[in-house]
Amino acid sequence: MRVSRLVAVFDVCGLRPKGNRDEELAFRVEVFQREGGECFPVVWTKKLFRVRPTFPMDAEGMPTALHDACLLHEEESLGWDEIVADSVDGVMEKVKARIGELCESMEDD
């Protein structure tokens, strides 16, 4: 049995994919610590969706409201599982470096 403890949560936002000025990216980084002491991240992409619920409806059968929903999607394809360090700071340094390879700051405009 493996037991890990959630030791830190970070939101990383204000980013866009390199070469794409129209899309904004945001990540949630959860850092866990194994019983042996090593730390590792679980990285989520935050996605904003406009949701049109089917209830309640008006007289024409249209939804009476739209709702924005923020959903978290676990990013498994970018090699996050390869990141391991002895501390939360060590994990975040590696995560930020990886994000820096993929994204650029929107503050650079």
C-alpha positions as CSV (number, residue, x, y, z in Angstrom):
1,M,0.0,0.0,0.0
2,R,1.2,3.5,-0.9
3,V,0.2,6.5,1.2
4,S,0.9,10.0,0.2
5,R,-0.1,13.2,1.9
6,L,-1.2,16.4,0.1
7,V,1.3,19.1,1.4
8,A,0.7,22.1,-0.9
9,V,-1.6,23.4,-3.6
10,F,-0.7,26.1,-6.1
11,D,-2.6,27.9,-8.8
12,V,-0.5,29.0,-11.8
13,C,-2.3,31.4,-14.1
14,G,-1.7,34.2,-16.6
15,L,-0.1,32.0,-19.2
16,R,-0.6,31.1,-22.8
17,P,0.9,28.5,-25.1
18,K,3.9,29.6,-26.9
19,G,2.9,31.0,-30.3
20,N,-0.8,31.2,-29.4
21,R,-1.8,34.7,-28.3
22,D,-5.5,33.9,-28.1
23,E,-5.7,31.1,-25.5
24,E,-5.2,31.5,-21.8
25,L,-3.9,28.7,-19.7
26,A,-4.2,28.0,-16.0
27,F,-2.9,25.1,-13.9
28,R,-3.5,23.7,-10.5
29,V,-0.5,22.0,-9.0
30,E,-1.0,19.6,-6.0
31,V,2.2,18.5,-4.3
32,F,2.1,15.2,-2.5
33,Q,4.7,13.7,-0.1
34,R,5.3,9.9,0.1
35,E,6.0,8.2,3.4
36,G,9.7,8.1,2.5
37,G,9.8,11.9,2.2
38,E,10.0,12.4,-1.6
39,C,7.6,14.8,-3.1
40,F,5.8,14.7,-6.5
41,P,3.2,16.8,-8.3
42,V,-0.2,16.1,-9.8
43,V,-0.9,18.8,-12.4
44,W,-4.4,19.8,-13.5
45,T,-5.3,22.2,-16.4
46,K,-8.1,24.5,-15.4
47,K,-10.7,24.7,-18.1
48,L,-13.6,27.2,-18.2
49,F,-16.8,26.0,-19.8
50,R,-20.1,27.7,-20.5
51,V,-22.8,25.2,-19.3
52,R,-26.4,25.4,-20.5
53,P,-28.4,23.4,-18.0
54,T,-31.7,21.7,-19.0
55,F,-33.5,22.9,-15.9
56,P,-35.2,25.3,-15.3
57,M,-36.6,26.3,-18.7
58,D,-38.7,29.2,-19.9
59,A,-42.0,29.0,-21.8
60,E,-40.2,28.4,-25.1
61,G,-38.3,25.4,-23.6
62,M,-35.0,27.3,-23.4
63,P,-32.8,27.3,-20.3
64,T,-33.3,30.4,-18.2
65,A,-29.7,30.8,-17.4
66,L,-26.2,30.1,-18.5
67,H,-23.5,29.0,-16.0
68,D,-19.8,29.2,-16.2
69,A,-18.1,26.1,-14.8
70,C,-14.4,25.7,-14.0
71,L,-13.4,22.0,-14.5
72,L,-10.0,20.5,-13.6
73,H,-8.5,18.1,-16.1
74,E,-5.5,16.0,-14.9
75,E,-2.6,16.5,-17.3
76,E,-1.0,13.1,-17.8
77,S,0.6,13.5,-21.2
78,L,3.3,16.0,-20.4
79,G,5.6,13.9,-18.2
80,W,4.6,15.4,-14.9
81,D,5.0,11.9,-13.3
82,E,8.7,12.1,-14.0
83,I,9.1,15.0,-11.5
84,V,10.3,14.1,-8.1
85,A,12.2,16.1,-5.5
86,D,13.0,16.2,-1.8
87,S,10.9,19.3,-1.0
88,V,7.8,21.2,-2.2
89,D,10.1,24.0,-3.4
90,G,12.1,21.5,-5.4
91,V,9.0,20.1,-7.1
92,M,7.7,23.6,-7.9
93,E,11.0,24.6,-9.4
94,K,10.8,21.7,-11.8
95,V,7.1,22.3,-12.5
96,K,7.7,25.9,-13.3
97,A,10.6,25.0,-15.6
98,R,8.4,22.6,-17.5
99,I,5.6,25.1,-17.8
100,G,8.1,27.6,-19.0
101,E,9.0,25.2,-21.9
102,L,5.3,25.1,-22.9
103,C,4.0,28.6,-22.1
104,E,4.8,32.3,-21.9
105,S,3.6,34.8,-19.4
106,M,0.8,37.1,-20.5
107,E,2.4,39.8,-18.4
108,D,5.1,40.1,-21.1
109,D,2.7,42.0,-23.4
